[in-house]
């Protein structure tokens, strides 16, 4: 595989699959052909992406599987892609969740099936391309392209207020991205380079860094999303179809964290050091405030949406600690949240498909009718609260250790948020799963079927593997994160 463009194949295979689907006539007979084509394409992409992990050299902190050629002759713009320890698991997360999303939509999507599958395959291509980009302009193109399929997924296949939610999502994210484009232009005019790898360090004056940092912050803070830029997220989650919520929480929220690591810390170290107190304050407010808001929710999906803001607050704390434990914890938390939040939204989708309501008060006593569902839901719930032995524990524990080196106040704020997450998740689980069945409509509800088992069990296994064997995830990213920290420290010493 050394002599062929493995990474480009992984990026563009979903796009090729979508082109094939374009030529399949959509009717009652051939709709299954469209679904199978999309599913097999996404599974093939995931299998190919695993070769990146298997062939990845843990002892090399730089980019691997690189491909580079000039694609704009008059400027230093390159089609330059590669994978390091930071981007590896973001790509794997994207390829892992896409076939799960397609399988989760198998019987739920009744209209415009072809367009729906095209949107998801195109979304997979741009997500992988964004995480694999080593050229800033290429990164920006993929970063912006994500908006188009996600806007359509929410706006066409969403709930009753889907138009409002999709416009809000689009406008919030587009506004920040305009400032990001201006920042990219300024960076190019100052350095005549678009290489993410070459710009790691301290190449700008302090005043320039402040401007660039704020411009990137406007884009990445909305994506993550940080408080108070989070208000688009609950609406988008509630109105999006189940698979849309899965990919939104599982991958798209990670774009902000990835951007902070690559751009804010990697290229703007002095400005990052200046703004760290602000980030810590916003993150602690986000963790505590949105946890309390989650506790007050009556809609299951909204509760999980607000919990995502709180968990991503832990991520931003870990990133801006800029130490080994903090960054490793942030990366593990992003991967864990990608799996756990996706699984929780899928669990909501399971009961919504049967009862067509997400009101917590409607349910109760599901363990009596759905024991297997109660079991997998428990695994994801415990992963969300960070029980030892689950994926959530590793990231939170590392961030807390890293925070001890920074400030006890940050430790207290993060720990309080973690306690609150246990409160609202355990309270949710108790109200839905335990107790007596008082609603007669639940007396005939059935447990998860074969398709739902194929979706939820791999996610449950992933949560446990990450919790029990964290080093298989930590080892590949360790040296790449060390390199980022070293460049950051050297820049600030100068």
C-alpha positions, 0 to 999 in steps of 0.5 A: 500500500506504500505506492498508492495514495491510500489517504486520497482513496479513503477521502474520496471513496465515499464521493465515488460511492455517491456518484454511483448512487446518482445513477441508481433510479429511485423507486420502491424496488431500488431504494434498498439498492441505494441503501446497500450501496451507501452502507457498503461504501461507508463500511469499505471506507472504514476498513480502509481507514483502519489500515492507517491505524495498523500502519501508523508509526507511533515513534514518528510525531510528524505527518505520515501517509503524506500526499502533496502537489501544487494545485494553484500555480500562482500561489503556494497552495497545495493539495497536501494531506497527511495523518499524525497522532492528532488527526488519526483518531478523528478520521477513524471516528468519522469513518466509524460513525458514518456506516452506523448513521446509514444503518440507523436511517435504514427504515426511518427515512421514507422520502428522498432516500437517494438525496439523504444517502448522497448527503451522508457520503459527501459529508464523510468525504469532507470530514475526512478531508478536513482532518487530513488537510495539511494545507490551511486553504484545503482545510478551510474548503473542507471545513466550510463544505461540512455546512452544506450536507448538514444544513440539508440533513437538518432542513429536509429530514428534520422535525417540525422546526427544522427550517428554523434550526437549520438556518440557525446552525448555518448562520452561526457557523458561517459567521465565524468562518468568514472571520477565519477566512480573513485570518487565513488571508492575513497569515498567507500575506505575512508568511506566503505559506499555507502549510500547517506543518511549516507554520507550527511555532511563532511566526507572527507579532503579538498584536497580529497573533491577538487578531488571528487568535480571535478570528479563529476563536470565533469559528472554533468556539461556535463549532465546539460549541463553547458558552455563550455560542452554544444556543444553536446546538439544542435546536439543531439536535432536537430537530435533526433526524437521529443520524444527523444528531449522531454525526453532529455530536460525534464528529462535527463538534470535534472540529472546534477542538481539533482547530484549537489544537492545530491553529490556536496552540500550534500557530499562535502560542503567545496569544494562546497564553494571553487568552488562557484565563478567558478560556478557563472561565468560559469553560467552567461556566459552560460545564456548570451552567449547561449541566444545571440546564440539562438537569431541568430538561423534559426532552431526552434529546435536549438533555443530551444536547446540553450535556454535550456542551458540558463535556466539551467544556472539559475538552477545552480545559484540557486543550488550553492547559497545554500540558501532556496530561491535559492534551491527551485527556482532551483528545481521549474525551473528544473520542469518547464523547464522539462514541458515547454521545452518538450512542445516547442519541441512537438510544433515544432514536430507538424509543422514539421510533416506537413511541414517537415522543421524547418526553421523559415523563412518558417513559418509566419501567422500560427494563421490564420490557426492554432488558437488552436496551436497558443494558446498553443504555446503562453502558453509555450512561456510565461512559458519559458520567466517567465511571472507571473502566469506561471511555469517559473516565480516561479523558476526564481523569487526565484532564483533572491531573493536568489541571492540578498543574495549572490551578486548583480553581479549575480543578474544582470547577471541572470536578463539580461539572463531572459530579453534575453530569452524574446527577442528571444522567443517573436521574434520566436513567432512573426515570426512563428505565426503572420503576413500574410501567404506569403508561399503558402504551408501553406495555407492548413496547419491544426490545431492540431488534437485530439492526439496532443490535448491530448499531449499538453493540459495537459502540458499547464494546468501543466504550469498554475497550477505550476504558480498559485499554486506553494506551492503544489510543494514547500511544499513537497520539503521544509524540505528536502532542509532545511536539505541539507542546514543545513548539508552544513552550519554545515560542513562549520562552522566546 
